[in-house]
Amino acid sequence: MSAREEGKGSWIFGLIILVIGIIFIVENFTDLEIWGRVWNLWPLILVIWGIKEIWQNKSIFFGIILIAIGGIFLGKYFFDFVI
């Protein structure tokens, strides 16, 4: 594995930390309630992870499972499904 491939995911982690920090700063200096709305969309992480698994041909079955679980949780949030 080359040095270029090893550092590939580190910028994504940094970007996530940056976005979370910006959300906290905006909430502290304004009356906006952003974190509550963003937190309800956590299943998107599962959907994106599943798409990444399928796209990189790592595990199509695992990718479909992740997308299905994320879709169920998103459906529960958006359409009031009862599990």
PyMOL commands that set and color helices and strands:
alter all, ss='L'
color gray80, all
select helices_A, chain A and resi 3-6+10-29+35-39+43-55+60-79
alter helices_A, ss='H'
color red, helices_A
deselect
rebuild
show_as cartoon
